[in-house]
Amino acid sequence: MSKSLYLEEAVTYIFCVEKHNKTKIIELLNKIIKEKGIVMTVAQQFKNEGKIEGKIEGKIEGKREGRREGRREERIAMAKTMLLDKAPITKVKKWTGLSDKELNSLKK
């Protein structure tokens, strides 16, 4: 692939992802080609940054999901204890936020 064609693809990728001025990006990348010949490295850096951002977002979402699941398990444990202590279903439902269907499945 020629440097010019690769440059155009890199600029298109950067423009779509970064929402910058295409002309400005082309000028900057042409300057890099003339000075250092490292357009491929620049394009790879943008791609790698995207991968890193994706991994970070995935970790954050995983932590959120883990916290949600932990809170749910706590509510279920509380409901089981309350049901064993013969607490009224209305109070168990109110304090745990569990549905009638969920509470009925715990009774079994």
N, CA, C and O of each residue as an XYZ file, in Angstrom:
432
protein
N       0.851     -1.169      0.000
C       0.000      0.000      0.000
C       0.896      1.232      0.000
O       1.857      1.309      0.766
N       0.574      2.199     -0.868
C       1.377      3.414     -0.936
C       1.155      4.252      0.314
O       0.122      4.145      0.975
N       2.150      5.096      0.631
C       2.036      5.952      1.810
C       0.841      6.885      1.687
O       0.163      7.166      2.675
N       0.582      7.369      0.465
C      -0.526      8.303      0.262
C      -1.866      7.629      0.527
O      -2.734      8.191      1.196
N      -2.026      6.413     -0.006
C      -3.273      5.683      0.202
C      -3.438      5.330      1.673
O      -4.527      5.462      2.230
N      -2.360      4.883      2.298
C      -2.414      4.553      3.726
C      -2.747      5.799      4.544
O      -3.522      5.736      5.497
N      -2.149      6.941      4.158
C      -2.414      8.197      4.847
C      -3.892      8.550      4.757
O      -4.503      8.961      5.743
N      -4.460      8.388      3.571
C      -5.875      8.707      3.395
C      -6.753      7.815      4.280
O      -7.709      8.298      4.886
N      -6.434      6.522      4.357
C      -7.197      5.612      5.212
C      -7.034      5.973      6.683
O      -7.999      5.940      7.447
N      -5.812      6.317      7.076
C      -5.563      6.701      8.466
C      -6.341      7.959      8.816
O      -6.926      8.051      9.895
N      -6.348      8.928      7.907
C      -7.074     10.177      8.153
C      -8.571      9.907      8.242
O      -9.247     10.452      9.114
N      -9.087      9.082      7.359
C     -10.506      8.752      7.399
C     -10.861      8.108      8.734
O     -11.871      8.458      9.345
N     -10.036      7.171      9.186
C     -10.266      6.516     10.480
C     -10.243      7.545     11.612
O     -11.141      7.567     12.455
N      -9.221      8.388     11.628
C      -9.080      9.389     12.689
C     -10.256     10.366     12.653
O     -10.804     10.723     13.696
N     -10.636     10.792     11.463
C     -11.733     11.748     11.327
C     -13.037     11.158     11.857
O     -13.803     11.845     12.533
N     -13.289      9.889     11.551
C     -14.523      9.244     12.025
C     -14.518      9.088     13.537
O     -15.542      9.291     14.189
N     -13.383      8.732     14.089
C     -13.299      8.458     15.520
C     -13.121      9.732     16.328
O     -13.777      9.920     17.352
N     -12.249     10.596     15.875
C     -11.880     11.764     16.666
C     -12.666     13.032     16.340
O     -12.623     13.993     17.108
N     -13.376     13.051     15.227
C     -14.194     14.200     14.836
C     -13.377     15.499     14.680
O     -13.854     16.581     15.021
N     -12.160     15.380     14.168
C     -11.311     16.546     13.945
C     -11.476     17.057     12.517
O     -12.153     16.435     11.699
N     -10.861     18.177     12.232
C     -10.842     18.761     10.899
C      -9.936     17.906     10.001
O      -8.741     17.774     10.266
N     -10.506     17.332      8.950
C      -9.773     16.414      8.076
C      -8.557     17.078      7.430
O      -7.494     16.464      7.338
N      -8.705     18.320      6.985
C      -7.595     19.024      6.344
C      -6.435     19.189      7.319
O      -5.280     18.974      6.953
N      -6.732     19.563      8.535
C      -5.701     19.751      9.559
C      -4.980     18.432      9.843
O      -3.757     18.411      9.989
N      -5.724     17.350      9.920
C      -5.113     16.043     10.178
C      -4.196     15.650      9.027
O      -3.093     15.153      9.254
N      -4.642     15.868      7.795
C      -3.810     15.540      6.630
C      -2.517     16.339      6.667
O      -1.441     15.799      6.409
N      -2.620     17.627      6.988
C      -1.418     18.452      7.088
C      -0.460     17.911      8.137
O       0.744     17.808      7.902
N      -0.996     17.573      9.274
C      -0.150     17.052     10.354
C       0.502     15.723      9.978
O       1.690     15.520     10.224
N      -0.273     14.823      9.385
C       0.290     13.526      9.008
C       1.302     13.654      7.859
O       2.304     12.940      7.835
N       1.046     14.554      6.919
C       2.033     14.787      5.852
C       3.339     15.299      6.438
O       4.419     14.899      6.002
N       3.243     16.171      7.413
C       4.439     16.685      8.085
C       5.204     15.535      8.753
O       6.432     15.478      8.700
N       4.474     14.645      9.366
C       5.111     13.495     10.020
C       5.801     12.609      8.989
O       6.923     12.154      9.210
N       5.128     12.363      7.859
C       5.732     11.529      6.806
C       7.043     12.137      6.341
O       8.052     11.443      6.216
N       7.021     13.444      6.084
C       8.224     14.110      5.588
C       9.347     14.089      6.615
O      10.510     13.882      6.269
N       8.997     14.305      7.869
C      10.019     14.405      8.906
C      10.499     13.043      9.407
O      11.699     12.833      9.587
N       9.564     12.121      9.632
C       9.953     10.880     10.291
C       9.489      9.611      9.594
O      10.002      8.529      9.879
N       8.537      9.723      8.694
C       8.051      8.535      7.996
C       7.374      7.534      8.923
O       7.572      6.328      8.776
N       6.580      8.014      9.873
C       5.995      7.097     10.853
C       4.468      7.149     10.879
O       3.870      7.051     11.950
N       3.848      7.297      9.753
C       2.389      7.362      9.715
C       1.780      6.081     10.263
O       0.783      6.126     10.984
N       2.356      4.965      9.935
C       1.812      3.711     10.411
C       1.824      3.681     11.943
O       0.872      3.206     12.563
N       2.862      4.169     12.528
C       2.948      4.202     13.981
C       1.858      5.097     14.562
O       1.236      4.745     15.564
N       1.624      6.243     13.946
C       0.588      7.161     14.422
C      -0.778      6.496     14.324
O      -1.561      6.550     15.272
N      -1.071      5.871     13.190
C      -2.356      5.201     13.016
C      -2.507      4.080     14.044
O      -3.580      3.912     14.624
N      -1.446      3.318     14.271
C      -1.492      2.248     15.265
C      -1.739      2.800     16.660
O      -2.451      2.190     17.458
N      -1.152      3.951     16.952
C      -1.368      4.549     18.271
C      -2.837      4.894     18.476
O      -3.383      4.655     19.553
N      -3.479      5.450     17.460
C      -4.906      5.768     17.566
C      -5.722      4.489     17.766
O      -6.633      4.454     18.594
N      -5.394      3.447     17.011
C      -6.115      2.184     17.158
C      -5.887      1.601     18.549
O      -6.826      1.119     19.184
N      -4.650      1.644     19.020
C      -4.334      1.106     20.344
C      -5.047      1.883     21.445
O      -5.525      1.296     22.415
N      -5.118      3.213     21.291
C      -5.844      4.024     22.271
C      -7.309      3.605     22.318
O      -7.906      3.546     23.392
N      -7.880      3.317     21.169
C      -9.264      2.859     21.116
C      -9.434      1.526     21.829
O     -10.416      1.312     22.541
N      -8.469      0.630     21.634
C      -8.530     -0.665     22.319
C      -8.425     -0.476     23.829
O      -9.155     -1.110     24.590
N      -7.525      0.386     24.254
C      -7.350      0.643     25.683
C      -8.621      1.240     26.268
O      -9.070      0.829     27.338
N      -9.204      2.217     25.563
C     -10.456      2.824     26.041
C     -11.547      1.772     26.154
O     -12.324      1.775     27.109
N     -11.605      0.873     25.180
C     -12.608     -0.197     25.215
C     -12.407     -1.116     26.416
O     -13.372     -1.516     27.068
N     -11.154     -1.446     26.704
C     -10.873     -2.307     27.858
C     -11.254     -1.612     29.154
O     -11.822     -2.236     30.050
N     -10.946     -0.328     29.259
C     -11.286      0.431     30.468
C     -12.793      0.472     30.643
O     -13.301      0.242     31.740
N     -13.515      0.768     29.554
C     -14.976      0.807     29.633
C     -15.536     -0.551     30.037
O     -16.492     -0.631     30.809
N     -14.936     -1.622     29.510
C     -15.375     -2.970     29.864
C     -15.161     -3.264     31.343
O     -16.021     -3.856     31.995
N     -14.016     -2.849     31.869
C     -13.743     -3.065     33.295
C     -14.725     -2.285     34.160
O     -15.234     -2.797     35.157
N     -14.983     -1.045     33.770
C     -15.919     -0.217     34.537
C     -17.302     -0.860     34.536
O     -17.948     -0.950     35.579
N     -17.756     -1.306     33.366
C     -19.075     -1.940     33.280
C     -19.095     -3.236     34.076
O     -20.104     -3.556     34.704
N     -18.005     -3.982     34.061
C     -17.926     -5.218     34.841
C     -18.042     -4.946     36.330
O     -18.708     -5.690     37.051
N     -17.400     -3.891     36.791
C     -17.506     -3.526     38.207
C     -18.929     -3.119     38.558
O     -19.451     -3.498     39.607
N     -19.553     -2.347     37.679
C     -20.943     -1.939     37.924
C     -21.854     -3.158     38.034
O     -22.684     -3.265     38.936
N     -21.670     -4.071     37.086
C     -22.492     -5.283     37.082
C     -22.241     -6.102     38.348
O     -23.177     -6.656     38.924
N     -21.002     -6.178     38.776
C     -20.671     -6.906     39.999
C     -21.321     -6.282     41.222
O     -21.823     -6.991     42.095
N     -21.312     -4.959     41.286
C     -21.964     -4.274     42.410
C     -23.474     -4.509     42.398
O     -24.084     -4.750     43.439
N     -24.073     -4.435     41.192
C     -25.518     -4.691     41.086
C     -25.851     -6.102     41.570
O     -26.803     -6.306     42.324
N     -25.056     -7.062     41.128
C     -25.295     -8.448     41.521
C     -25.090     -8.631     43.025
O     -25.839     -9.367     43.666
N     -24.084     -7.967     43.590
C     -23.841     -8.044     45.027
C     -24.998     -7.473     45.829
O     -25.401     -8.044     46.843
N     -25.531     -6.348     45.374
C     -26.683     -5.752     46.068
C     -27.895     -6.674     45.984
O     -28.643     -6.827     46.950
N     -28.075     -7.278     44.832
C     -29.207     -8.208     44.662
C     -29.053     -9.390     45.613
O     -30.021     -9.790     46.260
N     -27.858     -9.950     45.705
C     -27.628    -11.076     46.611
C     -27.885    -10.680     48.060
O     -28.413    -11.477     48.835
N     -27.517     -9.464     48.429
C     -27.784     -8.968     49.787
C     -29.288     -8.879     50.041
O     -29.764     -9.255     51.112
N     -30.033     -8.380     49.051
C     -31.483     -8.260     49.210
C     -32.134     -9.636     49.349
O     -33.066     -9.817     50.133
N     -31.633    -10.597     48.579
C     -32.173    -11.955     48.653
C     -31.868    -12.567     50.022
O     -32.730    -13.205     50.626
N     -30.645    -12.371     50.506
C     -30.284    -12.905     51.820
C     -31.143    -12.275     52.916
O     -31.579    -12.964     53.838
N     -31.386    -10.968     52.816
C     -32.221    -10.286     53.795
C     -33.646    -10.839     53.739
O     -34.263    -11.088     54.775
N     -34.156    -11.026     52.534
C     -35.518    -11.538     52.379
C     -35.634    -12.940     52.972
O     -36.622    -13.247     53.638
N     -34.643    -13.787     52.740
C     -34.680    -15.143     53.298
C     -34.728    -15.096     54.818
O     -35.503    -15.820     55.442
N     -33.905    -14.249     55.408
C     -33.890    -14.119     56.868
C     -35.237    -13.618     57.374
O     -35.775    -14.138     58.352
N     -35.770    -12.616     56.709
C     -37.061    -12.064     57.124
C     -38.169    -13.105     57.006
O     -39.033    -13.202     57.878
N     -38.141    -13.888     55.916
C     -39.162    -14.926     55.735
C     -39.042    -16.006     56.806
O     -40.053    -16.500     57.306
N     -37.808    -16.375     57.161
C     -37.607    -17.364     58.232
C     -38.123    -16.839     59.568
O     -38.601    -17.611     60.399
N     -38.028    -15.530     59.773
C     -38.518    -14.905     61.004
C     -40.019    -14.593     60.938
O     -40.569    -13.946     61.830
N     -40.675    -15.067     59.861
C     -42.126    -14.889     59.683
C     -42.552    -13.420     59.551
O     -43.641    -13.043     59.984
N     -41.690    -12.601     58.953
C     -42.057    -11.202     58.707
C     -43.152    -11.158     57.642
O     -43.164    -11.991     56.736
N     -44.059    -10.207     57.741
C     -45.120    -10.090     56.732
C     -44.533     -9.834     55.333
O     -43.591     -9.058     55.167
N     -45.108    -10.496     54.355
C     -44.635    -10.380     52.962
C     -44.590     -8.929     52.512
O     -43.666     -8.535     51.800
N     -45.571     -8.126     52.914
C     -45.598     -6.724     52.491
C     -44.351     -5.985     52.973
O     -43.796     -5.159     52.250
N     -43.916     -6.286     54.195
C     -42.710     -5.630     54.715
C     -41.457     -6.156     54.034
O     -40.544     -5.390     53.728
N     -41.412     -7.459     53.799
C     -40.250     -8.057     53.113
C     -40.124     -7.426     51.726
O     -39.035     -7.042     51.299
N     -41.237     -7.330     51.048
C     -41.249     -6.743     49.699
C     -40.805     -5.280     49.745
O     -40.011     -4.836     48.916
N     -41.326     -4.541     50.723
C     -40.990     -3.119     50.838
C     -39.510     -2.921     51.166
O     -38.857     -2.076     50.554
N     -38.984     -3.662     52.093
C     -37.609     -3.453     52.548
C     -36.549     -4.007     51.591
O     -35.423     -3.510     51.552
N     -36.908     -5.025     50.829
C     -35.913     -5.624     49.924
C     -36.064     -5.162     48.484
O     -35.110     -5.215     47.708
N     -37.259     -4.710     48.123
C     -37.491     -4.297     46.747
C     -37.669     -5.474     45.792
O     -37.692     -5.290     44.575
N     -37.794     -6.679     46.341
C     -37.989     -7.859     45.489
C     -39.457     -7.956     45.073
O     -40.348     -7.476     45.774
N     -39.686     -8.574     43.943
C     -41.050     -8.719     43.423
C     -41.754     -9.892     44.112
O     -41.127    -10.703     44.794
N     -43.064     -9.956     43.915
C     -43.834    -11.081     44.460
C     -43.306    -12.407     43.917
O     -43.176    -13.386     44.651
N     -43.008    -12.419     42.636
C     -42.506    -13.647     41.999
C     -41.177    -14.082     42.636
O     -40.977    -15.262     42.923
N     -40.273    -13.115     42.854
C     -38.991    -13.434     43.474
C     -39.170    -13.943     44.903
O     -38.520    -14.903     45.316
N     -40.061    -13.290     45.652
C     -40.311    -13.707     47.032
C     -40.955    -15.100     47.078
O     -40.611    -15.914     47.935
N     -41.873    -15.367     46.174
C     -42.499    -16.683     46.127
C     -41.489    -17.782     45.834
O     -41.586    -18.884     46.374
N     -40.513    -17.476     44.972
C     -39.500    -18.491     44.660
C     -38.585    -18.748     45.873
O     -38.020    -19.835     46.002
N     -38.442    -17.757     46.755
C     -37.627    -17.948     47.947
C     -38.340    -18.771     49.010
O     -37.697    -19.436     49.821
N     -39.659    -18.726     49.004
C     -40.441    -19.465     49.995
C     -40.302    -20.981     49.815
O     -40.424    -21.743     50.774
N     -40.052    -21.394     48.607
C     -40.023    -22.830     48.280
C     -38.840    -23.538     48.845
O     -38.691    -24.744     48.648
